[in-house]
Amino acid sequence: MTAPLNAPDIMSALSQRFLHKFSHTPRIFRAPGRVNLIGEHTDYNDGFVLPAAIDLYTWAAVAPRDDHNLNIFSENLDQQAQLDLRAIDLRPKNHWSDYVAGVALMLQRLGIAITGADLAILSTIPSGVGLSSSAALEVSIASALLAVSNRSLGLLEIAKLCQRAEVEFVGARVGIMDQFASCFGSAGHALLLDCRSLAHTLFPSPPGIAMVVCNTMVKHGHSGGEYNQRRAQCEQGVQILESLLPEINALRDVSLAQLVSQRAVVPELVFRRCRHVVTENQRVLRFVKALDQNNLPTLGTCMAESHLSLKNDFEVSCPELDLMVQLATECEGVVGARMTGGGFGGCTINLVESNSIPAFTNRVSKNYKQITQIDPEIYVLQAASGAVEVSWNS
């Protein structure tokens, strides 16, 4: 079982490294990753999602420079990169610094004059496992660059800007859920987000229930390929349906009865992709109603149905995720389990009774390793607050 690192220790290590690399004392910002309780691949279809920001973070230390360069150091990778802010025709390089470049470029496109800066980045969020490490990086960098440039934006504007950086520059056609959760997270709460209106409602975590994330150690990627293909298939479904149902603007607007009524004209693969999104939106609303009523059996049912839909209709699961869900559901004290994130690897989210956590982690770890020969990582997480500048008194 992996526990979050102590914040003062992280700040101390990052500050010391920054001082050694850049000879300045930095300001430090952090932005959380997120786990999605339910509502997968619905955000870019104008639907509903239920993420929670988590107490794993990307930390960005920053100090201004008197030139036009961004000097960036990644503590995790022990790598350095440099960007020239005057190169307004920046192009992605398929490199981790693309996320920083994308944010800087989007700030410039808003007419925000960014000062040169030294940046050091440290993340406790495992990358490529569906816990939104990229959004946390984007939001922490945006916060840091705005601060040293003596500029400010509202949280919603930051979330939108960071989403644009990932879509328009990095090339992953993500929805806004990850960046929104990283900005608007609230300690002890999940947030129901309407991805059309961007209205959100906070729901307290169920008492006595913990969020336990199991990392299959199978990496995933969003910058192209299967993820973008799923989005294109959803868009194809909308194009077909809106020609027959003029009130349709997105899959958010389609009922299951309407979708089924047009099955003959929708290609089978596209139909299944659409069916996942339509039913997943319904599951999110059932889930939050059950959460409000502390109806644990319904929470578990919604999670199980979500995983099967992601596996069979949307086809973004994998054998390791399916196994991890199966192993979890065999444990005492488990309310529900499902894959979380974009899929093709990554993590499962499990709601587990707090007093059952030690037995759960031991059994799942042992059985997963026995079957796959892979040592999983398991994180017991708390719902956390969103992006913030941190100080030694925080």
N, C-alpha and C positions, 0 to 999 in steps of 0.2 A: 504494500500500500504506500502510495506516494503522498506526502503532505506538502502543502504550500510552504515556500521559504518565508522566513521572517523578514518583514518589510524593512526594519532598521538595518539588518545585515545586507540586504540588497542595496539600499541607499548608500551605505558605507562603501561597499565594494565598487559600486558604479562611480561614486564620487572620486574615490582614490584612483581608479583607472582613468577617469576623465582628466584628473589633475596631472597624471603621469603622461598621458597622450597629448594633451592640449595646453597644459600649464595655466588653466583657468579653473575657478570654482563654478560649477554649473547650477542652473535651476533644473529641477527634476519633475517630470510629468509621467503619469501612468494611465493606461487605459486597459480595461479588463477584456478578457476573452468572453465567450458566451457558450452556453449549452442550450440547445433547443429542446424543450420538453415535448412539443408536438407542433406540427405544421411545417412539413418538409416540402420544399419546392413549390410552395404556395406564394411566397413573397413576390416573385417576379410575375405572378399571375394575378396581382391585385388582391390577394387573399389575406388570410389570417394566420398569424404565427404566435407562438408562446415561448419566447426565449427568456433566459435569466442570465444576466452578467455574472461571472464567476470570479472567485478570488485567486485567479491566475492572471498575470498581467504582463504587458509589454511596458517597459520603463524607458523613457527617453531623457537623457541628460543633455543640456544645451547651453551654449554661450555664444554671444554674437561675435562676428568677425568684421573687419573693416574692408573686406573685399566682396566679390560676388560669388564666392565658392561655398558650397556645402561640403564639409569634410565629415564623413560618416564612418563610425567604427561600430562593427557588430561584435559584441562581447561573446555571444554564443558561437559564432563562426570564426572568431579571431581574424576578421577580414576588414579591410578599409576600402572605401570608395570615395571618389570626389566628383561633384557635379558643378558645372558652371551655370549659374542662374541666368546668364545672358543668352544661353543656348535655348531660345524659346521653341525651337523645332526639335526638341528632345525626342528621341525614339527609344522604345523599350529595348533592353539588351538581354532579356530572359535571365535576369540577375536579381538578387534580393533587393538591390538598391532601386529597382524599378518602382517599388511601392513608395519610396521617398521621393523619387523624381516625379511620379504621377501626382502626388499631393502638392508638391511645389508648383508644378505646372498648372494645376487646377486653381490654386491660390492666385497665380499670376493672371489667369484668364478672368478672374473676378476683379482684376484691377488692383489687387493687393500687392504692394511693393514689399518683397521679402528681403530682409537683410541676409548677408552671408552668415553662416553659423557653423560651429563645430557641434557635432552630434555623436553621442554614444548610446547604443541601444542594447538593452538586455531584456530577454523575455523568459518567463517561467511557463509560457504556454507551449506545449509541444506542437510543432508545426506539421501541417498536412494530415491532421487527424480529425478535423471537423469541429474544432473548438474556437475557430475564428481568430487564429493568430494574425492573419493578414489585416483584418479590420482593426484589431487592437494596435498593430503597428501604424496603420494609416492615421488613426485617431490620435495616438500619442504624438506622432510627428506633426500633424496639423496643429495640435494644441501648443507644442513647443515652438514651432516656427511663427505662429501668430503672436505668442508672448514676447519673443525676443525682437519681433518687428514692431512691437507696441500697437498691435492691431487686435481686434476681437471679432468673433462671429458667434451667433447663437448656436446652441447644441444641434438644432435641426439643420442649420446651414452646414455645420461641420460634418454631420452624418451624410448629407447629400453630396457634399464635395468629395468626401472619401469614397463613397460609392462610385462617383464618376471617375475617380482616379483608377479604380480597379477595373471598371467596365471599359472606359475610353482609352486608358493608357496601358494597363497591364494586359487587358484582353479577356478577362473573365466576366461573363455577363451575369453578374450576381444581382440579387435583389438588395433591398436596403436593410433587411433584418439585422445583419451582423453589425454594421456601423451604428445603427439606431440603438441596439442593445448596449454597445460599448459606450455610447454617449449617455443614454438615459437609464442605465441600470440602477436598481434600488436595492439596498441591503435587505435580505430576508424576503424578497419578492420576485416573482416572475412578472413579465409584462405582456399583456395581450395587445398586439399591434395590428391595426387595420392598415394594410400596406397600400391601400388606395388613399384614404384620407390622412394617414399617418397619425390618427388619434390612438392613444394608448391608455390602458387601464392596468393598474397594479393589482396583483393578487398575492396575498401572503402565502409563504410556503406552508404546507400542512404540518401541524404540530407533530413532533415525534417521527417525522419522515425526513430522510436525508437524500440528497442527490449524489449518487455514486456513478462515476463514469469509468467504464472499462475500455482501455485502449487495446485494440487487437494487434497493434504494432504494424498494421498494413497501411501503407501511405496512400493518400489520395491527392489529386490535383484538380484545380478549378480553371486553370488558365486556357483551357481549350478542350477539344475532344468531346468526351461523353457528356460532360455537364452542359456545354453549349448546345450540343445536339438535342438534349432533352428540352431545353428551352425552345429551340426551333420547332420541335415536334408539337409543343403546346401552342405555339403561334400558328402553326399549320391548322391545328384543330379550331382555333378561334376564327381563322379566315373562312373555313368551311361553314362553321356554325353561324357566323354573323351574316352570311349571305342568305341563310334560311330563317334566322331569328334576328331581326334588325335591332332588337334591344340589347344584343350581346356586344360588349366591348372587351371583355376579358373572361377567362374561365371562372373568375369570381362571380359572374352574372348567370352562370349556367346551373340549373338544377339537375339532379341525377335523372329525373324523369325526362327532361328535355334532351339530355345527352343520349339516353337510351332510345328515345323516339327517332333520333337521327342516325342510329347505328349503321343503317344500310348505306349511308353516303359518306361515312367517316372511315378511312382505312383502319384496319384492325389494330395495328400498332399505335397509331395516333389516338384511336378510341381508348385504348388502355392507359396511355399517358394522361389523357384528359380525365378519365374516370378516377385515377389516383388523386388528381388535384381537386376535383369536385367533392369527392368523399372525404378527403383530408380536411378541407375547409369545414365540413360538417363535424368532423371529429374534434377539431379545435374548439368549436363552440360547445359541443357536448362536454369536452374536457374541462373548460373553464366553469361551466355550470356545476359540474361535479366537484371541482376544486372549491367553489364557493360554498358548497353544501357538505364538504369533507366526505364525499362519497368515494371511498377508496376503491371499491370493486369496479366502478365505472371508469375511474382513472386507468386501472389496469387493462380493462377491456379496450379502451380507446388506444392505448399504447400498442397492444397486441395487434389490433386491426391495422394500425398505421404501419407497423413493421411488415406485415404480410402484403399490404398494398405497395409499399416501397420495393419489396422483393419481387412480387409477381407482376404488378401493373407498370411500375416505373422502372423496374429492373436496375436499381442502383445499389442493391445489397451485394454481398459476396459471401462465400462459405464461412469465412472467419466471423463475420458479423452475425450470420445466422446461428452459428455455434454458440457465440457469446450470449445471444439472447436466450437460446435454449437452456444453456447452463444456468443462467440467472433465474429463469422461471422455475427451475427445479429446486431452488433454495427457499428455506423458510424465511418469512418476513419480507418477501419481495412483493411490492404493490403492483409494479409493472416494469416492463423492459422493452426497449426498441433501439434500432440504430438512430443515430443523431448526426446531423450535418449533411453535406451534399452526397455522401455515399462513396462507393467504390473503395471501401476501406474505412479506417478511422475508428470511431468509438461508438459504444452503446451508452444510453442514459438509462439508469435504473433508479427507481424510487424504492428505498429500502427502509424498513423500520430501524430506528437508530440502534436499538439493542441487538439487532441481528447483523450489524455491519462486520464485526470480526469474523463470524462464521461464514458470512457471504464472501468476503474477500479471500479467505483461505480456501474455500471450496472452489470458487470460480478460477482462481489462479492455478490451483493444483490440477484441476480437470482440463483447463484450456492448455496448459503446458503438456500434459500427458497426451492429448490428442494431436496437437499441432507442433509440438517441440518448440513453441515460442513462449517466452516469458512475457506475459501481459503487464501493463502498468494499470494500476487502479487508483483513482483519485476520489477522495471524499471531499466534496466541494460545498461551499456556502454561496448563496446568492449575494452578490456584491454591488457596491455603488459604481456609477459610471466614471468617466474620465475626470481627472483632477490634477492640479499641481500639488505635489506633496512636499512636506517639510519635516524636519526632525521632530516637530511637535504634533504631526498628523496622527 
